[in-house]
Amino acid sequence: MTKNDVSLPSNRAFVIQLQANSMTTKFRHRGRIEHLASGRAMHFPDEDQLWEFVDGVLARECGGKSDPER
């Protein structure tokens, strides 16, 4: 792996499904997210809960947050 390659570990992979009408208003995304390695999933009503789920799963499953700046 060269220094320009990005490491994308599979235990940090998620699938996000957005509701068809959720993109009509900026930052009002609603849908479902699933962590592929653990199978944990939830429906989210807004972007804040989406990122709370990601941060929570990564803290439990991978020992760290998704983005240290948030």
PDB file of N, CA, C and O in Angstrom, chain B, residues numbered from 101:
ATOM      1  N   MET B 101       0.840  -1.172   0.000  1.00  0.00           N
ATOM      2  CA  MET B 101       0.000   0.000   0.000  1.00  0.00           C
ATOM      3  C   MET B 101       0.888   1.238   0.000  1.00  0.00           C
ATOM      4  O   MET B 101       1.815   1.340   0.804  1.00  0.00           O
ATOM      5  N   THR B 102       0.611   2.171  -0.890  1.00  0.00           N
ATOM      6  CA  THR B 102       1.377   3.413  -0.944  1.00  0.00           C
ATOM      7  C   THR B 102       0.791   4.428   0.023  1.00  0.00           C
ATOM      8  O   THR B 102      -0.303   4.232   0.551  1.00  0.00           O
ATOM      9  N   LYS B 103       1.517   5.508   0.254  1.00  0.00           N
ATOM     10  CA  LYS B 103       1.034   6.516   1.195  1.00  0.00           C
ATOM     11  C   LYS B 103      -0.213   7.231   0.685  1.00  0.00           C
ATOM     12  O   LYS B 103      -0.895   7.885   1.475  1.00  0.00           O
ATOM     13  N   ASN B 104      -0.537   7.133  -0.600  1.00  0.00           N
ATOM     14  CA  ASN B 104      -1.738   7.752  -1.143  1.00  0.00           C
ATOM     15  C   ASN B 104      -2.955   6.844  -1.056  1.00  0.00           C
ATOM     16  O   ASN B 104      -4.079   7.297  -1.274  1.00  0.00           O
ATOM     17  N   ASP B 105      -2.748   5.562  -0.740  1.00  0.00           N
ATOM     18  CA  ASP B 105      -3.869   4.645  -0.592  1.00  0.00           C
ATOM     19  C   ASP B 105      -4.603   4.935   0.716  1.00  0.00           C
ATOM     20  O   ASP B 105      -3.997   5.325   1.714  1.00  0.00           O
ATOM     21  N   VAL B 106      -5.920   4.738   0.689  1.00  0.00           N
ATOM     22  CA  VAL B 106      -6.737   4.959   1.868  1.00  0.00           C
ATOM     23  C   VAL B 106      -7.166   3.603   2.411  1.00  0.00           C
ATOM     24  O   VAL B 106      -7.629   2.743   1.661  1.00  0.00           O
ATOM     25  N   SER B 107      -7.014   3.420   3.691  1.00  0.00           N
ATOM     26  CA  SER B 107      -7.454   2.187   4.325  1.00  0.00           C
ATOM     27  C   SER B 107      -8.948   2.275   4.607  1.00  0.00           C
ATOM     28  O   SER B 107      -9.401   3.193   5.290  1.00  0.00           O
ATOM     29  N   LEU B 108      -9.709   1.324   4.083  1.00  0.00           N
ATOM     30  CA  LEU B 108     -11.149   1.283   4.300  1.00  0.00           C
ATOM     31  C   LEU B 108     -11.518  -0.058   4.923  1.00  0.00           C
ATOM     32  O   LEU B 108     -11.959  -0.970   4.223  1.00  0.00           O
ATOM     33  N   PRO B 109     -11.337  -0.181   6.252  1.00  0.00           N
ATOM     34  CA  PRO B 109     -11.610  -1.449   6.918  1.00  0.00           C
ATOM     35  C   PRO B 109     -13.091  -1.819   6.825  1.00  0.00           C
ATOM     36  O   PRO B 109     -13.964  -0.961   6.954  1.00  0.00           O
ATOM     37  N   SER B 110     -13.358  -3.091   6.601  1.00  0.00           N
ATOM     38  CA  SER B 110     -14.737  -3.541   6.435  1.00  0.00           C
ATOM     39  C   SER B 110     -15.547  -3.413   7.716  1.00  0.00           C
ATOM     40  O   SER B 110     -16.774  -3.333   7.655  1.00  0.00           O
ATOM     41  N   ASN B 111     -14.893  -3.392   8.882  1.00  0.00           N
ATOM     42  CA  ASN B 111     -15.653  -3.245  10.125  1.00  0.00           C
ATOM     43  C   ASN B 111     -16.138  -1.812  10.347  1.00  0.00           C
ATOM     44  O   ASN B 111     -16.789  -1.523  11.351  1.00  0.00           O
ATOM     45  N   ARG B 112     -15.819  -0.918   9.409  1.00  0.00           N
ATOM     46  CA  ARG B 112     -16.290   0.465   9.477  1.00  0.00           C
ATOM     47  C   ARG B 112     -17.221   0.781   8.299  1.00  0.00           C
ATOM     48  O   ARG B 112     -17.404   1.944   7.941  1.00  0.00           O
ATOM     49  N   ALA B 113     -17.805  -0.263   7.701  1.00  0.00           N
ATOM     50  CA  ALA B 113     -18.674  -0.092   6.536  1.00  0.00           C
ATOM     51  C   ALA B 113     -20.149  -0.032   6.951  1.00  0.00           C
ATOM     52  O   ALA B 113     -20.599  -0.805   7.796  1.00  0.00           O
ATOM     53  N   PHE B 114     -20.876   0.881   6.351  1.00  0.00           N
ATOM     54  CA  PHE B 114     -22.298   1.081   6.603  1.00  0.00           C
ATOM     55  C   PHE B 114     -23.044   1.136   5.279  1.00  0.00           C
ATOM     56  O   PHE B 114     -22.478   1.496   4.247  1.00  0.00           O
ATOM     57  N   VAL B 115     -24.320   0.775   5.322  1.00  0.00           N
ATOM     58  CA  VAL B 115     -25.225   0.989   4.195  1.00  0.00           C
ATOM     59  C   VAL B 115     -26.260   1.997   4.663  1.00  0.00           C
ATOM     60  O   VAL B 115     -26.844   1.846   5.736  1.00  0.00           O
ATOM     61  N   ILE B 116     -26.486   3.029   3.853  1.00  0.00           N
ATOM     62  CA  ILE B 116     -27.477   4.057   4.176  1.00  0.00           C
ATOM     63  C   ILE B 116     -28.518   4.073   3.068  1.00  0.00           C
ATOM     64  O   ILE B 116     -28.180   4.216   1.894  1.00  0.00           O
ATOM     65  N   GLN B 117     -29.778   3.926   3.441  1.00  0.00           N
ATOM     66  CA  GLN B 117     -30.884   4.041   2.504  1.00  0.00           C
ATOM     67  C   GLN B 117     -31.645   5.310   2.852  1.00  0.00           C
ATOM     68  O   GLN B 117     -32.066   5.488   3.995  1.00  0.00           O
ATOM     69  N   LEU B 118     -31.826   6.198   1.870  1.00  0.00           N
ATOM     70  CA  LEU B 118     -32.564   7.434   2.097  1.00  0.00           C
ATOM     71  C   LEU B 118     -33.977   7.294   1.567  1.00  0.00           C
ATOM     72  O   LEU B 118     -34.192   6.701   0.511  1.00  0.00           O
ATOM     73  N   GLN B 119     -34.944   7.838   2.296  1.00  0.00           N
ATOM     74  CA  GLN B 119     -36.320   7.842   1.812  1.00  0.00           C
ATOM     75  C   GLN B 119     -36.384   8.660   0.531  1.00  0.00           C
ATOM     76  O   GLN B 119     -35.633   9.620   0.359  1.00  0.00           O
ATOM     77  N   ALA B 120     -37.268   8.281  -0.348  1.00  0.00           N
ATOM     78  CA  ALA B 120     -37.362   8.928  -1.653  1.00  0.00           C
ATOM     79  C   ALA B 120     -37.612  10.430  -1.535  1.00  0.00           C
ATOM     80  O   ALA B 120     -37.078  11.207  -2.326  1.00  0.00           O
ATOM     81  N   ASN B 121     -38.400  10.838  -0.576  1.00  0.00           N
ATOM     82  CA  ASN B 121     -38.717  12.261  -0.434  1.00  0.00           C
ATOM     83  C   ASN B 121     -37.835  12.991   0.563  1.00  0.00           C
ATOM     84  O   ASN B 121     -38.094  14.156   0.867  1.00  0.00           O
ATOM     85  N   SER B 122     -36.809  12.348   1.075  1.00  0.00           N
ATOM     86  CA  SER B 122     -36.002  12.954   2.137  1.00  0.00           C
ATOM     87  C   SER B 122     -34.990  13.963   1.629  1.00  0.00           C
ATOM     88  O   SER B 122     -34.401  14.687   2.431  1.00  0.00           O
ATOM     89  N   MET B 123     -34.768  14.034   0.337  1.00  0.00           N
ATOM     90  CA  MET B 123     -33.755  14.947  -0.195  1.00  0.00           C
ATOM     91  C   MET B 123     -34.371  16.273  -0.654  1.00  0.00           C
ATOM     92  O   MET B 123     -33.668  17.106  -1.227  1.00  0.00           O
ATOM     93  N   THR B 124     -35.659  16.483  -0.416  1.00  0.00           N
ATOM     94  CA  THR B 124     -36.311  17.705  -0.891  1.00  0.00           C
ATOM     95  C   THR B 124     -35.901  18.928  -0.081  1.00  0.00           C
ATOM     96  O   THR B 124     -35.873  20.036  -0.617  1.00  0.00           O
ATOM     97  N   THR B 125     -35.585  18.752   1.187  1.00  0.00           N
ATOM     98  CA  THR B 125     -35.147  19.854   2.041  1.00  0.00           C
ATOM     99  C   THR B 125     -33.720  19.575   2.480  1.00  0.00           C
ATOM    100  O   THR B 125     -33.407  18.473   2.931  1.00  0.00           O
ATOM    101  N   LYS B 126     -32.869  20.559   2.351  1.00  0.00           N
ATOM    102  CA  LYS B 126     -31.463  20.381   2.698  1.00  0.00           C
ATOM    103  C   LYS B 126     -31.303  19.946   4.156  1.00  0.00           C
ATOM    104  O   LYS B 126     -31.913  20.523   5.055  1.00  0.00           O
ATOM    105  N   PHE B 127     -30.476  18.926   4.376  1.00  0.00           N
ATOM    106  CA  PHE B 127     -30.159  18.405   5.697  1.00  0.00           C
ATOM    107  C   PHE B 127     -31.370  17.817   6.428  1.00  0.00           C
ATOM    108  O   PHE B 127     -31.371  17.759   7.657  1.00  0.00           O
ATOM    109  N   ARG B 128     -32.388  17.387   5.705  1.00  0.00           N
ATOM    110  CA  ARG B 128     -33.535  16.719   6.319  1.00  0.00           C
ATOM    111  C   ARG B 128     -33.591  15.274   5.853  1.00  0.00           C
ATOM    112  O   ARG B 128     -34.662  14.756   5.536  1.00  0.00           O
ATOM    113  N   HIS B 129     -32.448  14.637   5.813  1.00  0.00           N
ATOM    114  CA  HIS B 129     -32.375  13.262   5.346  1.00  0.00           C
ATOM    115  C   HIS B 129     -33.007  12.318   6.373  1.00  0.00           C
ATOM    116  O   HIS B 129     -32.716  12.389   7.567  1.00  0.00           O
ATOM    117  N   ARG B 130     -33.869  11.442   5.882  1.00  0.00           N
ATOM    118  CA  ARG B 130     -34.477  10.397   6.702  1.00  0.00           C
ATOM    119  C   ARG B 130     -34.244   9.075   5.996  1.00  0.00           C
ATOM    120  O   ARG B 130     -34.148   9.015   4.770  1.00  0.00           O
ATOM    121  N   GLY B 131     -34.153   8.017   6.787  1.00  0.00           N
ATOM    122  CA  GLY B 131     -33.963   6.722   6.161  1.00  0.00           C
ATOM    123  C   GLY B 131     -33.547   5.667   7.151  1.00  0.00           C
ATOM    124  O   GLY B 131     -33.958   5.675   8.312  1.00  0.00           O
ATOM    125  N   ARG B 132     -32.720   4.754   6.669  1.00  0.00           N
ATOM    126  CA  ARG B 132     -32.278   3.607   7.463  1.00  0.00           C
ATOM    127  C   ARG B 132     -30.778   3.440   7.263  1.00  0.00           C
ATOM    128  O   ARG B 132     -30.259   3.647   6.167  1.00  0.00           O
ATOM    129  N   ILE B 133     -30.083   3.060   8.347  1.00  0.00           N
ATOM    130  CA  ILE B 133     -28.650   2.796   8.276  1.00  0.00           C
ATOM    131  C   ILE B 133     -28.377   1.441   8.922  1.00  0.00           C
ATOM    132  O   ILE B 133     -29.013   1.062   9.906  1.00  0.00           O
ATOM    133  N   GLU B 134     -27.418   0.724   8.347  1.00  0.00           N
ATOM    134  CA  GLU B 134     -27.029  -0.579   8.895  1.00  0.00           C
ATOM    135  C   GLU B 134     -25.515  -0.691   8.896  1.00  0.00           C
ATOM    136  O   GLU B 134     -24.853  -0.371   7.909  1.00  0.00           O
ATOM    137  N   HIS B 135     -24.973  -1.154  10.030  1.00  0.00           N
ATOM    138  CA  HIS B 135     -23.549  -1.429  10.144  1.00  0.00           C
ATOM    139  C   HIS B 135     -23.345  -2.845   9.644  1.00  0.00           C
ATOM    140  O   HIS B 135     -23.910  -3.781  10.211  1.00  0.00           O
ATOM    141  N   LEU B 136     -22.561  -3.026   8.608  1.00  0.00           N
ATOM    142  CA  LEU B 136     -22.461  -4.315   7.942  1.00  0.00           C
ATOM    143  C   LEU B 136     -21.832  -5.404   8.809  1.00  0.00           C
ATOM    144  O   LEU B 136     -22.293  -6.545   8.781  1.00  0.00           O
ATOM    145  N   ALA B 137     -20.814  -5.088   9.560  1.00  0.00           N
ATOM    146  CA  ALA B 137     -20.123  -6.110  10.345  1.00  0.00           C
ATOM    147  C   ALA B 137     -20.968  -6.639  11.499  1.00  0.00           C
ATOM    148  O   ALA B 137     -20.937  -7.836  11.783  1.00  0.00           O
ATOM    149  N   SER B 138     -21.722  -5.769  12.167  1.00  0.00           N
ATOM    150  CA  SER B 138     -22.488  -6.191  13.346  1.00  0.00           C
ATOM    151  C   SER B 138     -23.953  -6.473  13.038  1.00  0.00           C
ATOM    152  O   SER B 138     -24.618  -7.185  13.790  1.00  0.00           O
ATOM    153  N   GLY B 139     -24.456  -5.927  11.950  1.00  0.00           N
ATOM    154  CA  GLY B 139     -25.871  -6.070  11.639  1.00  0.00           C
ATOM    155  C   GLY B 139     -26.757  -5.083  12.377  1.00  0.00           C
ATOM    156  O   GLY B 139     -27.974  -5.081  12.190  1.00  0.00           O
ATOM    157  N   ARG B 140     -26.162  -4.246  13.212  1.00  0.00           N
ATOM    158  CA  ARG B 140     -26.959  -3.230  13.919  1.00  0.00           C
ATOM    159  C   ARG B 140     -27.575  -2.291  12.883  1.00  0.00           C
ATOM    160  O   ARG B 140     -26.925  -1.902  11.913  1.00  0.00           O
ATOM    161  N   ALA B 141     -28.842  -1.935  13.106  1.00  0.00           N
ATOM    162  CA  ALA B 141     -29.532  -1.074  12.152  1.00  0.00           C
ATOM    163  C   ALA B 141     -30.546  -0.211  12.885  1.00  0.00           C
ATOM    164  O   ALA B 141     -30.985  -0.546  13.985  1.00  0.00           O
ATOM    165  N   MET B 142     -30.910   0.898  12.266  1.00  0.00           N
ATOM    166  CA  MET B 142     -31.957   1.760  12.815  1.00  0.00           C
ATOM    167  C   MET B 142     -32.505   2.654  11.714  1.00  0.00           C
ATOM    168  O   MET B 142     -31.845   2.908  10.706  1.00  0.00           O
ATOM    169  N   HIS B 143     -33.721   3.122  11.930  1.00  0.00           N
ATOM    170  CA  HIS B 143     -34.286   4.164  11.079  1.00  0.00           C
ATOM    171  C   HIS B 143     -33.925   5.494  11.724  1.00  0.00           C
ATOM    172  O   HIS B 143     -33.966   5.621  12.948  1.00  0.00           O
ATOM    173  N   PHE B 144     -33.571   6.482  10.918  1.00  0.00           N
ATOM    174  CA  PHE B 144     -33.209   7.781  11.470  1.00  0.00           C
ATOM    175  C   PHE B 144     -34.106   8.865  10.863  1.00  0.00           C
ATOM    176  O   PHE B 144     -34.369   8.853   9.660  1.00  0.00           O
ATOM    177  N   PRO B 145     -34.576   9.808  11.702  1.00  0.00           N
ATOM    178  CA  PRO B 145     -35.449  10.876  11.229  1.00  0.00           C
ATOM    179  C   PRO B 145     -34.699  12.116  10.755  1.00  0.00           C
ATOM    180  O   PRO B 145     -35.276  12.979  10.095  1.00  0.00           O
ATOM    181  N   ASP B 146     -33.405  12.205  11.092  1.00  0.00           N
ATOM    182  CA  ASP B 146     -32.625  13.380  10.701  1.00  0.00           C
ATOM    183  C   ASP B 146     -31.135  13.042  10.693  1.00  0.00           C
ATOM    184  O   ASP B 146     -30.717  11.984  11.161  1.00  0.00           O
ATOM    185  N   GLU B 147     -30.359  13.957  10.155  1.00  0.00           N
ATOM    186  CA  GLU B 147     -28.919  13.738  10.006  1.00  0.00           C
ATOM    187  C   GLU B 147     -28.211  13.594  11.351  1.00  0.00           C
ATOM    188  O   GLU B 147     -27.250  12.834  11.466  1.00  0.00           O
ATOM    189  N   ASP B 148     -28.676  14.314  12.362  1.00  0.00           N
ATOM    190  CA  ASP B 148     -28.044  14.216  13.684  1.00  0.00           C
ATOM    191  C   ASP B 148     -28.113  12.793  14.232  1.00  0.00           C
ATOM    192  O   ASP B 148     -27.122  12.279  14.750  1.00  0.00           O
ATOM    193  N   GLN B 149     -29.271  12.158  14.120  1.00  0.00           N
ATOM    194  CA  GLN B 149     -29.402  10.794  14.640  1.00  0.00           C
ATOM    195  C   GLN B 149     -28.640   9.792  13.780  1.00  0.00           C
ATOM    196  O   GLN B 149     -28.176   8.767  14.280  1.00  0.00           O
ATOM    197  N   LEU B 150     -28.512  10.086  12.496  1.00  0.00           N
ATOM    198  CA  LEU B 150     -27.676   9.246  11.627  1.00  0.00           C
ATOM    199  C   LEU B 150     -26.251   9.212  12.167  1.00  0.00           C
ATOM    200  O   LEU B 150     -25.682   8.134  12.340  1.00  0.00           O
ATOM    201  N   TRP B 151     -25.666  10.389  12.435  1.00  0.00           N
ATOM    202  CA  TRP B 151     -24.285  10.458  12.904  1.00  0.00           C
ATOM    203  C   TRP B 151     -24.141   9.951  14.336  1.00  0.00           C
ATOM    204  O   TRP B 151     -23.096   9.402  14.686  1.00  0.00           O
ATOM    205  N   GLU B 152     -25.164  10.122  15.172  1.00  0.00           N
ATOM    206  CA  GLU B 152     -25.122   9.553  16.522  1.00  0.00           C
ATOM    207  C   GLU B 152     -25.027   8.030  16.450  1.00  0.00           C
ATOM    208  O   GLU B 152     -24.295   7.411  17.222  1.00  0.00           O
ATOM    209  N   PHE B 153     -25.770   7.430  15.522  1.00  0.00           N
ATOM    210  CA  PHE B 153     -25.721   5.982  15.345  1.00  0.00           C
ATOM    211  C   PHE B 153     -24.323   5.553  14.894  1.00  0.00           C
ATOM    212  O   PHE B 153     -23.750   4.614  15.446  1.00  0.00           O
ATOM    213  N   VAL B 154     -23.781   6.237  13.899  1.00  0.00           N
ATOM    214  CA  VAL B 154     -22.446   5.895  13.395  1.00  0.00           C
ATOM    215  C   VAL B 154     -21.420   6.003  14.518  1.00  0.00           C
ATOM    216  O   VAL B 154     -20.630   5.084  14.732  1.00  0.00           O
ATOM    217  N   ASP B 155     -21.433   7.119  15.231  1.00  0.00           N
ATOM    218  CA  ASP B 155     -20.467   7.305  16.320  1.00  0.00           C
ATOM    219  C   ASP B 155     -20.623   6.234  17.392  1.00  0.00           C
ATOM    220  O   ASP B 155     -19.629   5.703  17.887  1.00  0.00           O
ATOM    221  N   GLY B 156     -21.865   5.910  17.755  1.00  0.00           N
ATOM    222  CA  GLY B 156     -22.112   4.906  18.781  1.00  0.00           C
ATOM    223  C   GLY B 156     -21.639   3.520  18.371  1.00  0.00           C
ATOM    224  O   GLY B 156     -21.020   2.810  19.163  1.00  0.00           O
ATOM    225  N   VAL B 157     -21.929   3.138  17.137  1.00  0.00           N
ATOM    226  CA  VAL B 157     -21.505   1.826  16.653  1.00  0.00           C
ATOM    227  C   VAL B 157     -19.984   1.745  16.596  1.00  0.00           C
ATOM    228  O   VAL B 157     -19.398   0.752  17.028  1.00  0.00           O
ATOM    229  N   LEU B 158     -19.355   2.767  16.075  1.00  0.00           N
ATOM    230  CA  LEU B 158     -17.894   2.738  15.972  1.00  0.00           C
ATOM    231  C   LEU B 158     -17.232   2.727  17.346  1.00  0.00           C
ATOM    232  O   LEU B 158     -16.198   2.085  17.531  1.00  0.00           O
ATOM    233  N   ALA B 159     -17.810   3.421  18.294  1.00  0.00           N
ATOM    234  CA  ALA B 159     -17.251   3.409  19.650  1.00  0.00           C
ATOM    235  C   ALA B 159     -17.358   2.013  20.258  1.00  0.00           C
ATOM    236  O   ALA B 159     -16.421   1.548  20.907  1.00  0.00           O
ATOM    237  N   ARG B 160     -18.498   1.337  20.054  1.00  0.00           N
ATOM    238  CA  ARG B 160     -18.700  -0.009  20.606  1.00  0.00           C
ATOM    239  C   ARG B 160     -17.928  -1.066  19.842  1.00  0.00           C
ATOM    240  O   ARG B 160     -17.274  -1.915  20.448  1.00  0.00           O
ATOM    241  N   GLU B 161     -17.994  -1.026  18.526  1.00  0.00           N
ATOM    242  CA  GLU B 161     -17.483  -2.102  17.699  1.00  0.00           C
ATOM    243  C   GLU B 161     -16.020  -1.918  17.288  1.00  0.00           C
ATOM    244  O   GLU B 161     -15.292  -2.896  17.122  1.00  0.00           O
ATOM    245  N   CYS B 162     -15.597  -0.670  17.126  1.00  0.00           N
ATOM    246  CA  CYS B 162     -14.271  -0.414  16.568  1.00  0.00           C
ATOM    247  C   CYS B 162     -13.363   0.388  17.474  1.00  0.00           C
ATOM    248  O   CYS B 162     -12.206   0.628  17.131  1.00  0.00           O
ATOM    249  N   GLY B 163     -13.859   0.804  18.611  1.00  0.00           N
ATOM    250  CA  GLY B 163     -13.032   1.526  19.559  1.00  0.00           C
ATOM    251  C   GLY B 163     -12.716   2.964  19.178  1.00  0.00           C
ATOM    252  O   GLY B 163     -11.671   3.485  19.569  1.00  0.00           O
ATOM    253  N   GLY B 164     -13.593   3.618  18.424  1.00  0.00           N
ATOM    254  CA  GLY B 164     -13.342   5.022  18.091  1.00  0.00           C
ATOM    255  C   GLY B 164     -14.513   5.677  17.396  1.00  0.00           C
ATOM    256  O   GLY B 164     -15.400   4.996  16.882  1.00  0.00           O
ATOM    257  N   LYS B 165     -14.516   7.010  17.378  1.00  0.00           N
ATOM    258  CA  LYS B 165     -15.572   7.771  16.723  1.00  0.00           C
ATOM    259  C   LYS B 165     -15.293   7.889  15.227  1.00  0.00           C
ATOM    260  O   LYS B 165     -14.184   7.638  14.757  1.00  0.00           O
ATOM    261  N   SER B 166     -16.335   8.280  14.498  1.00  0.00           N
ATOM    262  CA  SER B 166     -16.214   8.410  13.048  1.00  0.00           C
ATOM    263  C   SER B 166     -15.379   9.621  12.664  1.00  0.00           C
ATOM    264  O   SER B 166     -14.630   9.563  11.689  1.00  0.00           O
ATOM    265  N   ASP B 167     -15.492  10.717  13.407  1.00  0.00           N
ATOM    266  CA  ASP B 167     -14.815  11.952  13.052  1.00  0.00           C
ATOM    267  C   ASP B 167     -14.462  12.697  14.341  1.00  0.00           C
ATOM    268  O   ASP B 167     -15.362  13.202  15.012  1.00  0.00           O
ATOM    269  N   PRO B 168     -13.208  12.778  14.697  1.00  0.00           N
ATOM    270  CA  PRO B 168     -12.822  13.416  15.959  1.00  0.00           C
ATOM    271  C   PRO B 168     -13.190  14.890  16.026  1.00  0.00           C
ATOM    272  O   PRO B 168     -13.204  15.458  17.118  1.00  0.00           O
ATOM    273  N   GLU B 169     -13.490  15.536  14.890  1.00  0.00           N
ATOM    274  CA  GLU B 169     -13.835  16.955  14.874  1.00  0.00           C
ATOM    275  C   GLU B 169     -15.277  17.207  15.278  1.00  0.00           C
ATOM    276  O   GLU B 169     -15.632  18.333  15.625  1.00  0.00           O
ATOM    277  N   ARG B 170     -16.121  16.170  15.238  1.00  0.00           N
ATOM    278  CA  ARG B 170     -17.537  16.379  15.549  1.00  0.00           C
ATOM    279  C   ARG B 170     -17.813  16.183  17.002  1.00  0.00           C
ATOM    280  O   ARG B 170     -18.956  16.320  17.438  1.00  0.00           O
TER     281      ARG B 170
END
